[in-house]
Amino acid sequence: MVATLFVVDYFLIGFIAFAVLLALVFIVGVLLIIFVLPGRSAARRRRDRRNYRRRKLTEFVFDVLDRG
């Protein structure tokens, strides 16, 4: 009887430890997705867009000057 209770207790402790480990892995995964995957910041995207427009405008101006 007592040995059976110890086996159940060990199984329960192992199950709870496994559940806690899964929860921690899930939390770390969510934090990784939130902080690492978005990539570039909004300021960098604005700067890249501005540089792209400036580069295209420069190409257009040089194309017009080359025609003349």
mmJSON file of the N, C-alpha and C atoms, coordinates in Angstrom:
{"data_MODEL":{"atom_site":{
"group_PDB":["ATOM","ATOM","ATOM","ATOM","ATOM","ATOM","ATOM","ATOM","ATOM","ATOM","ATOM","ATOM","ATOM","ATOM","ATOM","ATOM","ATOM","ATOM","ATOM","ATOM","ATOM","ATOM","ATOM","ATOM","ATOM","ATOM","ATOM","ATOM","ATOM","ATOM","ATOM","ATOM","ATOM","ATOM","ATOM","ATOM","ATOM","ATOM","ATOM","ATOM","ATOM","ATOM","ATOM","ATOM","ATOM","ATOM","ATOM","ATOM","ATOM","ATOM","ATOM","ATOM","ATOM","ATOM","ATOM","ATOM","ATOM","ATOM","ATOM","ATOM","ATOM","ATOM","ATOM","ATOM","ATOM","ATOM","ATOM","ATOM","ATOM","ATOM","ATOM","ATOM","ATOM","ATOM","ATOM","ATOM","ATOM","ATOM","ATOM","ATOM","ATOM","ATOM","ATOM","ATOM","ATOM","ATOM","ATOM","ATOM","ATOM","ATOM","ATOM","ATOM","ATOM","ATOM","ATOM","ATOM","ATOM","ATOM","ATOM","ATOM","ATOM","ATOM","ATOM","ATOM","ATOM","ATOM","ATOM","ATOM","ATOM","ATOM","ATOM","ATOM","ATOM","ATOM","ATOM","ATOM","ATOM","ATOM","ATOM","ATOM","ATOM","ATOM","ATOM","ATOM","ATOM","ATOM","ATOM","ATOM","ATOM","ATOM","ATOM","ATOM","ATOM","ATOM","ATOM","ATOM","ATOM","ATOM","ATOM","ATOM","ATOM","ATOM","ATOM","ATOM","ATOM","ATOM","ATOM","ATOM","ATOM","ATOM","ATOM","ATOM","ATOM","ATOM","ATOM","ATOM","ATOM","ATOM","ATOM","ATOM","ATOM","ATOM","ATOM","ATOM","ATOM","ATOM","ATOM","ATOM","ATOM","ATOM","ATOM","ATOM","ATOM","ATOM","ATOM","ATOM","ATOM","ATOM","ATOM","ATOM","ATOM","ATOM","ATOM","ATOM","ATOM","ATOM","ATOM","ATOM","ATOM","ATOM","ATOM","ATOM","ATOM","ATOM","ATOM","ATOM","ATOM","ATOM","ATOM","ATOM","ATOM","ATOM","ATOM","ATOM"],
"id":[1,2,3,4,5,6,7,8,9,10,11,12,13,14,15,16,17,18,19,20,21,22,23,24,25,26,27,28,29,30,31,32,33,34,35,36,37,38,39,40,41,42,43,44,45,46,47,48,49,50,51,52,53,54,55,56,57,58,59,60,61,62,63,64,65,66,67,68,69,70,71,72,73,74,75,76,77,78,79,80,81,82,83,84,85,86,87,88,89,90,91,92,93,94,95,96,97,98,99,100,101,102,103,104,105,106,107,108,109,110,111,112,113,114,115,116,117,118,119,120,121,122,123,124,125,126,127,128,129,130,131,132,133,134,135,136,137,138,139,140,141,142,143,144,145,146,147,148,149,150,151,152,153,154,155,156,157,158,159,160,161,162,163,164,165,166,167,168,169,170,171,172,173,174,175,176,177,178,179,180,181,182,183,184,185,186,187,188,189,190,191,192,193,194,195,196,197,198,199,200,201,202,203,204],
"type_symbol":["N","C","C","N","C","C","N","C","C","N","C","C","N","C","C","N","C","C","N","C","C","N","C","C","N","C","C","N","C","C","N","C","C","N","C","C","N","C","C","N","C","C","N","C","C","N","C","C","N","C","C","N","C","C","N","C","C","N","C","C","N","C","C","N","C","C","N","C","C","N","C","C","N","C","C","N","C","C","N","C","C","N","C","C","N","C","C","N","C","C","N","C","C","N","C","C","N","C","C","N","C","C","N","C","C","N","C","C","N","C","C","N","C","C","N","C","C","N","C","C","N","C","C","N","C","C","N","C","C","N","C","C","N","C","C","N","C","C","N","C","C","N","C","C","N","C","C","N","C","C","N","C","C","N","C","C","N","C","C","N","C","C","N","C","C","N","C","C","N","C","C","N","C","C","N","C","C","N","C","C","N","C","C","N","C","C","N","C","C","N","C","C","N","C","C","N","C","C","N","C","C","N","C","C"],
"label_atom_id":["N","CA","C","N","CA","C","N","CA","C","N","CA","C","N","CA","C","N","CA","C","N","CA","C","N","CA","C","N","CA","C","N","CA","C","N","CA","C","N","CA","C","N","CA","C","N","CA","C","N","CA","C","N","CA","C","N","CA","C","N","CA","C","N","CA","C","N","CA","C","N","CA","C","N","CA","C","N","CA","C","N","CA","C","N","CA","C","N","CA","C","N","CA","C","N","CA","C","N","CA","C","N","CA","C","N","CA","C","N","CA","C","N","CA","C","N","CA","C","N","CA","C","N","CA","C","N","CA","C","N","CA","C","N","CA","C","N","CA","C","N","CA","C","N","CA","C","N","CA","C","N","CA","C","N","CA","C","N","CA","C","N","CA","C","N","CA","C","N","CA","C","N","CA","C","N","CA","C","N","CA","C","N","CA","C","N","CA","C","N","CA","C","N","CA","C","N","CA","C","N","CA","C","N","CA","C","N","CA","C","N","CA","C","N","CA","C","N","CA","C","N","CA","C","N","CA","C","N","CA","C","N","CA","C","N","CA","C"],
"label_alt_id":[null,null,null,null,null,null,null,null,null,null,null,null,null,null,null,null,null,null,null,null,null,null,null,null,null,null,null,null,null,null,null,null,null,null,null,null,null,null,null,null,null,null,null,null,null,null,null,null,null,null,null,null,null,null,null,null,null,null,null,null,null,null,null,null,null,null,null,null,null,null,null,null,null,null,null,null,null,null,null,null,null,null,null,null,null,null,null,null,null,null,null,null,null,null,null,null,null,null,null,null,null,null,null,null,null,null,null,null,null,null,null,null,null,null,null,null,null,null,null,null,null,null,null,null,null,null,null,null,null,null,null,null,null,null,null,null,null,null,null,null,null,null,null,null,null,null,null,null,null,null,null,null,null,null,null,null,null,null,null,null,null,null,null,null,null,null,null,null,null,null,null,null,null,null,null,null,null,null,null,null,null,null,null,null,null,null,null,null,null,null,null,null,null,null,null,null,null,null,null,null,null,null,null,null],
"label_comp_id":["MET","MET","MET","VAL","VAL","VAL","ALA","ALA","ALA","THR","THR","THR","LEU","LEU","LEU","PHE","PHE","PHE","VAL","VAL","VAL","VAL","VAL","VAL","ASP","ASP","ASP","TYR","TYR","TYR","PHE","PHE","PHE","LEU","LEU","LEU","ILE","ILE","ILE","GLY","GLY","GLY","PHE","PHE","PHE","ILE","ILE","ILE","ALA","ALA","ALA","PHE","PHE","PHE","ALA","ALA","ALA","VAL","VAL","VAL","LEU","LEU","LEU","LEU","LEU","LEU","ALA","ALA","ALA","LEU","LEU","LEU","VAL","VAL","VAL","PHE","PHE","PHE","ILE","ILE","ILE","VAL","VAL","VAL","GLY","GLY","GLY","VAL","VAL","VAL","LEU","LEU","LEU","LEU","LEU","LEU","ILE","ILE","ILE","ILE","ILE","ILE","PHE","PHE","PHE","VAL","VAL","VAL","LEU","LEU","LEU","PRO","PRO","PRO","GLY","GLY","GLY","ARG","ARG","ARG","SER","SER","SER","ALA","ALA","ALA","ALA","ALA","ALA","ARG","ARG","ARG","ARG","ARG","ARG","ARG","ARG","ARG","ARG","ARG","ARG","ASP","ASP","ASP","ARG","ARG","ARG","ARG","ARG","ARG","ASN","ASN","ASN","TYR","TYR","TYR","ARG","ARG","ARG","ARG","ARG","ARG","ARG","ARG","ARG","LYS","LYS","LYS","LEU","LEU","LEU","THR","THR","THR","GLU","GLU","GLU","PHE","PHE","PHE","VAL","VAL","VAL","PHE","PHE","PHE","ASP","ASP","ASP","VAL","VAL","VAL","LEU","LEU","LEU","ASP","ASP","ASP","ARG","ARG","ARG","GLY","GLY","GLY"],
"label_asym_id":["A","A","A","A","A","A","A","A","A","A","A","A","A","A","A","A","A","A","A","A","A","A","A","A","A","A","A","A","A","A","A","A","A","A","A","A","A","A","A","A","A","A","A","A","A","A","A","A","A","A","A","A","A","A","A","A","A","A","A","A","A","A","A","A","A","A","A","A","A","A","A","A","A","A","A","A","A","A","A","A","A","A","A","A","A","A","A","A","A","A","A","A","A","A","A","A","A","A","A","A","A","A","A","A","A","A","A","A","A","A","A","A","A","A","A","A","A","A","A","A","A","A","A","A","A","A","A","A","A","A","A","A","A","A","A","A","A","A","A","A","A","A","A","A","A","A","A","A","A","A","A","A","A","A","A","A","A","A","A","A","A","A","A","A","A","A","A","A","A","A","A","A","A","A","A","A","A","A","A","A","A","A","A","A","A","A","A","A","A","A","A","A","A","A","A","A","A","A","A","A","A","A","A","A"],
"label_entity_id":["1","1","1","1","1","1","1","1","1","1","1","1","1","1","1","1","1","1","1","1","1","1","1","1","1","1","1","1","1","1","1","1","1","1","1","1","1","1","1","1","1","1","1","1","1","1","1","1","1","1","1","1","1","1","1","1","1","1","1","1","1","1","1","1","1","1","1","1","1","1","1","1","1","1","1","1","1","1","1","1","1","1","1","1","1","1","1","1","1","1","1","1","1","1","1","1","1","1","1","1","1","1","1","1","1","1","1","1","1","1","1","1","1","1","1","1","1","1","1","1","1","1","1","1","1","1","1","1","1","1","1","1","1","1","1","1","1","1","1","1","1","1","1","1","1","1","1","1","1","1","1","1","1","1","1","1","1","1","1","1","1","1","1","1","1","1","1","1","1","1","1","1","1","1","1","1","1","1","1","1","1","1","1","1","1","1","1","1","1","1","1","1","1","1","1","1","1","1","1","1","1","1","1","1"],
"label_seq_id":[1,1,1,2,2,2,3,3,3,4,4,4,5,5,5,6,6,6,7,7,7,8,8,8,9,9,9,10,10,10,11,11,11,12,12,12,13,13,13,14,14,14,15,15,15,16,16,16,17,17,17,18,18,18,19,19,19,20,20,20,21,21,21,22,22,22,23,23,23,24,24,24,25,25,25,26,26,26,27,27,27,28,28,28,29,29,29,30,30,30,31,31,31,32,32,32,33,33,33,34,34,34,35,35,35,36,36,36,37,37,37,38,38,38,39,39,39,40,40,40,41,41,41,42,42,42,43,43,43,44,44,44,45,45,45,46,46,46,47,47,47,48,48,48,49,49,49,50,50,50,51,51,51,52,52,52,53,53,53,54,54,54,55,55,55,56,56,56,57,57,57,58,58,58,59,59,59,60,60,60,61,61,61,62,62,62,63,63,63,64,64,64,65,65,65,66,66,66,67,67,67,68,68,68],
"pdbx_PDB_ins_code":[null,null,null,null,null,null,null,null,null,null,null,null,null,null,null,null,null,null,null,null,null,null,null,null,null,null,null,null,null,null,null,null,null,null,null,null,null,null,null,null,null,null,null,null,null,null,null,null,null,null,null,null,null,null,null,null,null,null,null,null,null,null,null,null,null,null,null,null,null,null,null,null,null,null,null,null,null,null,null,null,null,null,null,null,null,null,null,null,null,null,null,null,null,null,null,null,null,null,null,null,null,null,null,null,null,null,null,null,null,null,null,null,null,null,null,null,null,null,null,null,null,null,null,null,null,null,null,null,null,null,null,null,null,null,null,null,null,null,null,null,null,null,null,null,null,null,null,null,null,null,null,null,null,null,null,null,null,null,null,null,null,null,null,null,null,null,null,null,null,null,null,null,null,null,null,null,null,null,null,null,null,null,null,null,null,null,null,null,null,null,null,null,null,null,null,null,null,null,null,null,null,null,null,null],
"Cartn_x":[0.832,0.0,0.881,1.836,2.708,3.58,4.081,4.912,4.114,2.845,1.993,1.817,1.65,1.503,2.771,3.938,5.189,5.321,4.925,4.996,4.072,2.857,1.91,2.455,3.02,3.566,4.72,5.607,6.705,6.188,5.189,4.6,3.966,3.246,2.595,3.633,4.689,5.752,6.414,6.68,7.264,6.353,5.057,4.097,4.017,3.98,3.923,5.205,6.352,7.617,7.625,7.11,7.038,6.105,4.961,4.013,4.627,5.356,6.011,7.082,7.829,8.847,8.222,7.113,6.42,5.927,5.406,4.933,6.089,7.236,8.396,8.876,8.895,9.303,8.329,7.038,6.033,6.241,6.474,6.67,7.919,9.009,10.24,10.009,9.264,8.959,8.155,7.155,6.333,7.175,8.013,8.883,9.853,10.356,11.248,10.524,9.303,8.532,8.26,7.934,7.588,8.803,9.95,11.088,12.107,12.222,13.291,12.787,11.64,11.198,10.723,10.164,9.698,10.78,12.024,13.117,13.329,13.227,13.596,12.555,13.031,12.148,11.43,10.422,9.654,10.541,11.451,12.352,13.246,13.728,14.582,13.782,12.527,11.695,11.446,11.181,10.993,12.255,13.411,14.684,14.935,14.649,14.835,13.91,12.644,11.707,12.172,12.647,13.131,14.343,15.257,16.431,16.038,15.047,14.587,13.988,13.139,12.551,13.632,14.596,15.684,16.499,16.777,17.542,16.765,15.462,14.647,14.55,14.423,14.378,15.701,16.809,18.125,18.255,17.807,17.85,17.0,15.821,14.943,15.597,16.181,16.82,17.975,18.807,19.917,19.425,18.316,17.754,17.285,16.637,16.169,17.361,18.403,19.573,20.32,20.331,21.015,20.309,18.995,18.256,18.582,18.87,19.048,20.384],
"Cartn_y":[-1.194,0.0,1.265,1.297,2.471,2.581,1.447,1.459,1.956,1.578,2.047,3.559,4.093,5.545,6.271,5.712,6.335,6.331,5.239,5.166,6.199,6.318,7.308,8.711,8.946,10.272,10.614,9.666,9.924,10.179,9.412,9.628,11.008,11.397,12.704,13.828,13.68,14.695,14.787,13.654,13.656,14.296,14.004,14.587,16.103,16.55,17.996,18.671,18.05,18.617,18.697,17.667,17.673,18.776,18.947,19.996,21.384,21.576,22.869,23.122,22.088,22.222,22.597,21.946,22.298,23.742,24.179,25.56,26.543,26.247,27.136,27.194,26.048,26.029,26.846,26.736,27.514,29.007,29.409,30.833,31.36,30.608,31.03,31.127,30.189,30.23,31.456,31.782,32.966,34.229,34.315,35.491,35.597,34.464,34.46,34.989,34.549,35.01,36.507,36.98,38.398,39.299,38.918,39.839,39.621,38.434,38.155,38.183,37.591,37.43,38.698,39.702,40.864,41.542,41.415,41.927,43.413,44.117,45.528,46.384,47.447,48.365,49.268,49.968,50.882,52.011,52.499,53.577,53.103,51.883,51.373,51.177,50.711,50.569,51.919,52.962,54.308,54.785,54.57,54.987,54.25,52.949,52.181,52.677,52.966,53.49,54.838,55.715,57.037,56.898,56.016,55.803,55.222,54.328,53.743,54.826,55.694,56.787,57.729,58.054,58.951,58.332,57.029,56.348,56.32,56.053,56.029,57.423,58.45,59.815,60.173,59.775,60.031,59.318,58.055,57.328,58.028,58.511,59.191,60.469,61.256,62.512,62.225,61.23,60.914,60.372,59.618,59.152,60.325,61.303,62.48,63.271,63.447,64.194,63.459,62.129,61.366,61.49,61.689,61.808,63.122,64.15,65.473,65.72],
"Cartn_z":[0.0,0.0,0.0,0.92,1.015,-0.226,-0.718,-1.922,-3.116,-3.19,-4.288,-4.223,-3.023,-2.879,-3.317,-2.975,-3.404,-4.921,-5.572,-7.033,-7.653,-7.122,-7.643,-7.411,-6.233,-5.947,-6.895,-7.133,-8.065,-9.477,-9.887,-11.204,-11.287,-10.226,-10.205,-10.224,-9.442,-9.426,-10.801,-11.416,-12.756,-13.778,-13.685,-14.618,-14.444,-13.19,-12.932,-13.426,-13.198,-13.682,-15.204,-15.864,-17.323,-17.82,-17.141,-17.533,-17.345,-16.25,-16.009,-17.067,-17.422,-18.456,-19.8,-20.144,-21.391,-21.359,-20.218,-20.099,-20.277,-19.683,-19.831,-21.276,-21.944,-23.353,-24.191,-23.895,-24.622,-24.406,-23.158,-22.858,-23.558,-23.514,-24.194,-25.698,-26.262,-27.694,-28.074,-27.266,-27.546,-27.442,-26.416,-26.284,-27.457,-27.911,-29.069,-30.301,-30.505,-31.661,-31.561,-30.366,-30.201,-30.399,-29.837,-29.815,-30.923,-31.462,-32.419,-33.852,-34.115,-35.495,-36.198,-35.511,-36.272,-37.09,-36.688,-37.509,-37.35,-38.475,-38.474,-37.752,-37.153,-36.441,-37.437,-36.946,-37.798,-38.316,-37.486,-37.918,-39.058,-38.967,-40.046,-41.331,-41.204,-42.409,-43.065,-42.238,-42.797,-43.489,-42.871,-43.462,-44.772,-44.795,-46.029,-47.136,-46.761,-47.764,-48.297,-47.412,-47.828,-48.747,-48.394,-49.242,-50.593,-50.6,-51.861,-52.757,-52.171,-52.971,-53.484,-52.641,-53.046,-54.186,-54.077,-55.124,-56.44,-56.369,-57.593,-58.216,-57.383,-57.905,-58.574,-57.966,-58.564,-59.905,-59.965,-61.24,-62.297,-61.893,-62.841,-63.371,-62.458,-62.874,-63.82,-63.535,-64.425,-65.763,-65.752,-67.022,-67.877,-67.244,-67.985,-68.515,-67.704,-68.151,-69.262,-69.227,-70.273,-71.616,-71.596,-72.862,-73.571,-72.772,-73.353,-73.863],
"occupancy":[1.0,1.0,1.0,1.0,1.0,1.0,1.0,1.0,1.0,1.0,1.0,1.0,1.0,1.0,1.0,1.0,1.0,1.0,1.0,1.0,1.0,1.0,1.0,1.0,1.0,1.0,1.0,1.0,1.0,1.0,1.0,1.0,1.0,1.0,1.0,1.0,1.0,1.0,1.0,1.0,1.0,1.0,1.0,1.0,1.0,1.0,1.0,1.0,1.0,1.0,1.0,1.0,1.0,1.0,1.0,1.0,1.0,1.0,1.0,1.0,1.0,1.0,1.0,1.0,1.0,1.0,1.0,1.0,1.0,1.0,1.0,1.0,1.0,1.0,1.0,1.0,1.0,1.0,1.0,1.0,1.0,1.0,1.0,1.0,1.0,1.0,1.0,1.0,1.0,1.0,1.0,1.0,1.0,1.0,1.0,1.0,1.0,1.0,1.0,1.0,1.0,1.0,1.0,1.0,1.0,1.0,1.0,1.0,1.0,1.0,1.0,1.0,1.0,1.0,1.0,1.0,1.0,1.0,1.0,1.0,1.0,1.0,1.0,1.0,1.0,1.0,1.0,1.0,1.0,1.0,1.0,1.0,1.0,1.0,1.0,1.0,1.0,1.0,1.0,1.0,1.0,1.0,1.0,1.0,1.0,1.0,1.0,1.0,1.0,1.0,1.0,1.0,1.0,1.0,1.0,1.0,1.0,1.0,1.0,1.0,1.0,1.0,1.0,1.0,1.0,1.0,1.0,1.0,1.0,1.0,1.0,1.0,1.0,1.0,1.0,1.0,1.0,1.0,1.0,1.0,1.0,1.0,1.0,1.0,1.0,1.0,1.0,1.0,1.0,1.0,1.0,1.0,1.0,1.0,1.0,1.0,1.0,1.0,1.0,1.0,1.0,1.0,1.0,1.0],
"B_iso_or_equiv":[0.0,0.0,0.0,0.0,0.0,0.0,0.0,0.0,0.0,0.0,0.0,0.0,0.0,0.0,0.0,0.0,0.0,0.0,0.0,0.0,0.0,0.0,0.0,0.0,0.0,0.0,0.0,0.0,0.0,0.0,0.0,0.0,0.0,0.0,0.0,0.0,0.0,0.0,0.0,0.0,0.0,0.0,0.0,0.0,0.0,0.0,0.0,0.0,0.0,0.0,0.0,0.0,0.0,0.0,0.0,0.0,0.0,0.0,0.0,0.0,0.0,0.0,0.0,0.0,0.0,0.0,0.0,0.0,0.0,0.0,0.0,0.0,0.0,0.0,0.0,0.0,0.0,0.0,0.0,0.0,0.0,0.0,0.0,0.0,0.0,0.0,0.0,0.0,0.0,0.0,0.0,0.0,0.0,0.0,0.0,0.0,0.0,0.0,0.0,0.0,0.0,0.0,0.0,0.0,0.0,0.0,0.0,0.0,0.0,0.0,0.0,0.0,0.0,0.0,0.0,0.0,0.0,0.0,0.0,0.0,0.0,0.0,0.0,0.0,0.0,0.0,0.0,0.0,0.0,0.0,0.0,0.0,0.0,0.0,0.0,0.0,0.0,0.0,0.0,0.0,0.0,0.0,0.0,0.0,0.0,0.0,0.0,0.0,0.0,0.0,0.0,0.0,0.0,0.0,0.0,0.0,0.0,0.0,0.0,0.0,0.0,0.0,0.0,0.0,0.0,0.0,0.0,0.0,0.0,0.0,0.0,0.0,0.0,0.0,0.0,0.0,0.0,0.0,0.0,0.0,0.0,0.0,0.0,0.0,0.0,0.0,0.0,0.0,0.0,0.0,0.0,0.0,0.0,0.0,0.0,0.0,0.0,0.0,0.0,0.0,0.0,0.0,0.0,0.0],
"pdbx_formal_charge":[null,null,null,null,null,null,null,null,null,null,null,null,null,null,null,null,null,null,null,null,null,null,null,null,null,null,null,null,null,null,null,null,null,null,null,null,null,null,null,null,null,null,null,null,null,null,null,null,null,null,null,null,null,null,null,null,null,null,null,null,null,null,null,null,null,null,null,null,null,null,null,null,null,null,null,null,null,null,null,null,null,null,null,null,null,null,null,null,null,null,null,null,null,null,null,null,null,null,null,null,null,null,null,null,null,null,null,null,null,null,null,null,null,null,null,null,null,null,null,null,null,null,null,null,null,null,null,null,null,null,null,null,null,null,null,null,null,null,null,null,null,null,null,null,null,null,null,null,null,null,null,null,null,null,null,null,null,null,null,null,null,null,null,null,null,null,null,null,null,null,null,null,null,null,null,null,null,null,null,null,null,null,null,null,null,null,null,null,null,null,null,null,null,null,null,null,null,null,null,null,null,null,null,null],
"auth_seq_id":[1,1,1,2,2,2,3,3,3,4,4,4,5,5,5,6,6,6,7,7,7,8,8,8,9,9,9,10,10,10,11,11,11,12,12,12,13,13,13,14,14,14,15,15,15,16,16,16,17,17,17,18,18,18,19,19,19,20,20,20,21,21,21,22,22,22,23,23,23,24,24,24,25,25,25,26,26,26,27,27,27,28,28,28,29,29,29,30,30,30,31,31,31,32,32,32,33,33,33,34,34,34,35,35,35,36,36,36,37,37,37,38,38,38,39,39,39,40,40,40,41,41,41,42,42,42,43,43,43,44,44,44,45,45,45,46,46,46,47,47,47,48,48,48,49,49,49,50,50,50,51,51,51,52,52,52,53,53,53,54,54,54,55,55,55,56,56,56,57,57,57,58,58,58,59,59,59,60,60,60,61,61,61,62,62,62,63,63,63,64,64,64,65,65,65,66,66,66,67,67,67,68,68,68],
"auth_comp_id":["MET","MET","MET","VAL","VAL","VAL","ALA","ALA","ALA","THR","THR","THR","LEU","LEU","LEU","PHE","PHE","PHE","VAL","VAL","VAL","VAL","VAL","VAL","ASP","ASP","ASP","TYR","TYR","TYR","PHE","PHE","PHE","LEU","LEU","LEU","ILE","ILE","ILE","GLY","GLY","GLY","PHE","PHE","PHE","ILE","ILE","ILE","ALA","ALA","ALA","PHE","PHE","PHE","ALA","ALA","ALA","VAL","VAL","VAL","LEU","LEU","LEU","LEU","LEU","LEU","ALA","ALA","ALA","LEU","LEU","LEU","VAL","VAL","VAL","PHE","PHE","PHE","ILE","ILE","ILE","VAL","VAL","VAL","GLY","GLY","GLY","VAL","VAL","VAL","LEU","LEU","LEU","LEU","LEU","LEU","ILE","ILE","ILE","ILE","ILE","ILE","PHE","PHE","PHE","VAL","VAL","VAL","LEU","LEU","LEU","PRO","PRO","PRO","GLY","GLY","GLY","ARG","ARG","ARG","SER","SER","SER","ALA","ALA","ALA","ALA","ALA","ALA","ARG","ARG","ARG","ARG","ARG","ARG","ARG","ARG","ARG","ARG","ARG","ARG","ASP","ASP","ASP","ARG","ARG","ARG","ARG","ARG","ARG","ASN","ASN","ASN","TYR","TYR","TYR","ARG","ARG","ARG","ARG","ARG","ARG","ARG","ARG","ARG","LYS","LYS","LYS","LEU","LEU","LEU","THR","THR","THR","GLU","GLU","GLU","PHE","PHE","PHE","VAL","VAL","VAL","PHE","PHE","PHE","ASP","ASP","ASP","VAL","VAL","VAL","LEU","LEU","LEU","ASP","ASP","ASP","ARG","ARG","ARG","GLY","GLY","GLY"],
"auth_asym_id":["A","A","A","A","A","A","A","A","A","A","A","A","A","A","A","A","A","A","A","A","A","A","A","A","A","A","A","A","A","A","A","A","A","A","A","A","A","A","A","A","A","A","A","A","A","A","A","A","A","A","A","A","A","A","A","A","A","A","A","A","A","A","A","A","A","A","A","A","A","A","A","A","A","A","A","A","A","A","A","A","A","A","A","A","A","A","A","A","A","A","A","A","A","A","A","A","A","A","A","A","A","A","A","A","A","A","A","A","A","A","A","A","A","A","A","A","A","A","A","A","A","A","A","A","A","A","A","A","A","A","A","A","A","A","A","A","A","A","A","A","A","A","A","A","A","A","A","A","A","A","A","A","A","A","A","A","A","A","A","A","A","A","A","A","A","A","A","A","A","A","A","A","A","A","A","A","A","A","A","A","A","A","A","A","A","A","A","A","A","A","A","A","A","A","A","A","A","A","A","A","A","A","A","A"],
"auth_atom_id":["N","CA","C","N","CA","C","N","CA","C","N","CA","C","N","CA","C","N","CA","C","N","CA","C","N","CA","C","N","CA","C","N","CA","C","N","CA","C","N","CA","C","N","CA","C","N","CA","C","N","CA","C","N","CA","C","N","CA","C","N","CA","C","N","CA","C","N","CA","C","N","CA","C","N","CA","C","N","CA","C","N","CA","C","N","CA","C","N","CA","C","N","CA","C","N","CA","C","N","CA","C","N","CA","C","N","CA","C","N","CA","C","N","CA","C","N","CA","C","N","CA","C","N","CA","C","N","CA","C","N","CA","C","N","CA","C","N","CA","C","N","CA","C","N","CA","C","N","CA","C","N","CA","C","N","CA","C","N","CA","C","N","CA","C","N","CA","C","N","CA","C","N","CA","C","N","CA","C","N","CA","C","N","CA","C","N","CA","C","N","CA","C","N","CA","C","N","CA","C","N","CA","C","N","CA","C","N","CA","C","N","CA","C","N","CA","C","N","CA","C","N","CA","C","N","CA","C","N","CA","C","N","CA","C","N","CA","C"],
"pdbx_PDB_model_num":[1,1,1,1,1,1,1,1,1,1,1,1,1,1,1,1,1,1,1,1,1,1,1,1,1,1,1,1,1,1,1,1,1,1,1,1,1,1,1,1,1,1,1,1,1,1,1,1,1,1,1,1,1,1,1,1,1,1,1,1,1,1,1,1,1,1,1,1,1,1,1,1,1,1,1,1,1,1,1,1,1,1,1,1,1,1,1,1,1,1,1,1,1,1,1,1,1,1,1,1,1,1,1,1,1,1,1,1,1,1,1,1,1,1,1,1,1,1,1,1,1,1,1,1,1,1,1,1,1,1,1,1,1,1,1,1,1,1,1,1,1,1,1,1,1,1,1,1,1,1,1,1,1,1,1,1,1,1,1,1,1,1,1,1,1,1,1,1,1,1,1,1,1,1,1,1,1,1,1,1,1,1,1,1,1,1,1,1,1,1,1,1,1,1,1,1,1,1,1,1,1,1,1,1]
}}}
